Amino acid sequence: MPMKPETLAAINMTEEQLIKGLIKDVQDVFINMVGVEDLMHLPIQIDMTTHFKECLTAMVGLAGTYNGLVSVHVPWQLAISFTSLMLGMEVTEIDDDVNDAMGEIANMVAGSFKQHLSKGGSDIQLSTPSVVNGSDYFVSSGHALENITLKFASDEEWFMVAISIEE
């Protein structure tokens, strides 16, 4: 669903510019924090999937001029792989290290993305990351929010990054 023209006018960007900014933010975080340089954006914006199976979701809230949520939805095995790369050691199961690593990725993406919403982003605060995971769960960020949900691939697995914004 396209973002409202008034929201885009308020941030002085087109939806295409906002999506390109988010893609670059995600790729930069994965290059610098995880060491994954071949992260590929799958060139379709998808409707926010809220039902996840065998997945981990890391979320960071946005509060201030714009309110919302930045969430990263990663299948368990990929979350374990990303954490192993970040920590430089073998991780074999979902544990506190994985939760912390995925929370930090969501935090870094949110910190970069808020720069697109306002000059310098200082009028938008970030929450402490929250992480949920399970074999079967739902995530909801509210009914009045506008969403951008993008799909990324690393090798043969994919994950999603979603931004929900309320002006």
C-alpha positions as CSV (number, residue, x, y, z in Angstrom):
1,M,0.0,0.0,0.0
2,P,1.5,3.4,-1.0
3,M,2.3,5.9,1.7
4,K,0.1,8.9,2.1
5,P,1.1,11.9,0.0
6,E,0.9,14.1,3.1
7,T,3.3,12.0,5.0
8,L,5.8,12.0,2.1
9,A,5.4,15.8,1.8
10,A,6.1,16.3,5.5
11,I,9.4,14.4,5.2
12,N,10.1,16.0,1.8
13,M,10.8,12.7,0.1
14,T,9.1,10.4,-2.5
15,E,8.3,6.9,-1.5
16,E,11.0,5.7,-3.9
17,Q,13.6,7.9,-2.2
18,L,12.5,6.6,1.2
19,I,12.7,3.0,0.0
20,K,16.1,3.5,-1.6
21,G,17.3,5.1,1.7
22,L,16.1,2.1,3.7
23,I,17.7,-0.3,1.3
24,K,21.0,1.5,1.7
25,D,20.7,1.7,5.5
26,V,20.1,-2.1,5.7
27,Q,22.9,-2.9,3.4
28,D,25.3,-0.6,5.2
29,V,24.4,-2.1,8.6
30,F,25.0,-5.6,7.3
31,I,28.3,-4.7,5.6
32,N,29.6,-2.9,8.7
33,M,28.1,-4.9,11.6
34,V,27.7,-8.4,10.1
35,G,30.3,-8.5,7.4
36,V,27.8,-9.5,4.7
37,E,28.6,-7.6,1.6
38,D,26.4,-9.6,-0.9
39,L,23.1,-8.8,0.8
40,M,20.6,-8.4,-2.0
41,H,17.4,-6.5,-1.9
42,L,14.6,-8.4,-3.6
43,P,13.0,-5.7,-5.7
44,I,9.5,-6.0,-4.6
45,Q,7.8,-4.2,-1.7
46,I,5.6,-6.7,0.0
47,D,2.6,-6.4,2.3
48,M,3.6,-6.6,5.9
49,T,3.4,-10.3,6.9
50,T,2.4,-10.5,10.5
51,H,2.4,-14.3,11.0
52,F,5.9,-15.9,11.4
53,K,7.0,-19.5,11.9
54,E,10.5,-20.5,13.2
55,C,11.6,-16.9,13.1
56,L,13.0,-14.2,15.2
57,T,11.7,-10.6,15.2
58,A,13.8,-7.7,16.6
59,M,12.0,-4.4,17.0
60,V,12.9,-0.8,17.9
61,G,10.2,1.8,18.5
62,L,10.3,5.3,17.1
63,A,8.9,8.2,19.2
64,G,8.9,11.9,18.5
65,T,7.9,13.9,15.4
66,Y,7.2,10.5,13.9
67,N,6.2,7.4,15.9
68,G,6.4,3.9,14.7
69,L,8.4,0.7,14.6
70,V,11.4,-0.7,12.9
71,S,11.3,-4.5,12.8
72,V,13.7,-7.1,11.4
73,H,12.2,-10.6,10.8
74,V,14.8,-13.3,10.4
75,P,14.4,-17.1,10.2
76,W,16.2,-18.9,13.1
77,Q,19.1,-20.4,11.1
78,L,19.8,-17.1,9.4
79,A,19.7,-15.2,12.8
80,I,22.2,-17.8,14.1
81,S,24.5,-17.3,11.0
82,F,24.4,-13.5,11.3
83,T,25.2,-13.7,15.0
84,S,28.2,-16.0,14.3
85,L,29.5,-13.5,11.8
86,M,29.0,-10.5,14.1
87,L,30.7,-12.2,17.1
88,G,33.4,-14.0,15.1
89,M,32.5,-17.3,16.8
90,E,30.3,-20.3,16.2
91,V,26.8,-19.9,17.5
92,T,24.6,-23.0,17.3
93,E,21.3,-22.1,18.9
94,I,19.0,-19.2,19.6
95,D,20.3,-17.7,22.9
96,D,21.0,-14.3,24.5
97,D,23.8,-13.6,22.0
98,V,21.4,-14.0,19.1
99,N,18.8,-11.9,20.7
100,D,21.4,-9.2,21.5
101,A,22.9,-9.3,18.0
102,M,19.5,-9.1,16.2
103,G,18.4,-6.3,18.6
104,E,21.5,-4.4,17.7
105,I,20.9,-4.8,14.0
106,A,17.3,-3.5,14.4
107,N,18.7,-0.6,16.5
108,M,21.3,0.3,13.9
109,V,18.8,0.2,11.0
110,A,16.4,2.4,13.1
111,G,19.1,4.8,13.9
112,S,20.1,5.2,10.3
113,F,16.5,5.3,9.0
114,K,15.4,8.1,11.4
115,Q,17.8,10.4,9.6
116,H,15.5,10.2,6.5
117,L,12.5,11.3,8.5
118,S,14.0,14.6,9.9
119,K,17.2,16.6,9.6
120,G,19.6,14.9,11.9
121,G,17.0,12.7,13.4
122,S,17.4,14.3,16.8
123,D,13.6,14.9,17.2
124,I,13.0,11.1,17.1
125,Q,14.0,8.8,20.0
126,L,14.6,5.1,19.8
127,S,13.4,2.5,22.3
128,T,15.5,-0.3,23.6
129,P,15.3,-3.2,21.2
130,S,12.8,-6.0,21.9
131,V,13.2,-9.4,20.5
132,V,10.6,-12.2,20.1
133,N,10.9,-15.6,18.6
134,G,9.0,-18.7,18.3
135,S,7.7,-21.5,16.2
136,D,4.5,-19.7,15.4
137,Y,3.6,-16.1,16.4
138,F,2.0,-12.8,15.2
139,V,3.4,-9.3,15.2
140,S,1.2,-6.2,15.1
141,S,2.4,-2.6,15.1
142,G,-1.0,-0.8,15.1
143,H,-3.7,-0.1,12.7
144,A,-3.1,3.5,11.8
145,L,0.5,3.1,10.7
146,E,1.9,3.3,7.2
147,N,4.2,0.4,6.3
148,I,7.2,-0.2,4.1
149,T,8.2,-3.8,4.1
150,L,11.2,-5.0,2.1
151,K,12.6,-8.4,1.5
152,F,16.4,-9.1,1.4
153,A,18.3,-12.2,0.6
154,S,21.6,-13.6,1.8
155,D,22.7,-16.7,-0.1
156,E,19.6,-18.9,-0.3
157,E,17.7,-17.5,2.7
158,W,15.7,-14.3,2.9
159,F,14.5,-12.0,5.7
160,M,12.4,-8.9,6.0
161,V,12.8,-5.4,7.3
162,A,9.6,-3.4,8.0
163,I,9.1,0.2,8.9
164,S,5.8,1.4,10.3
165,I,5.3,5.2,10.6
166,E,2.7,7.4,12.1
167,E,2.9,11.1,11.7
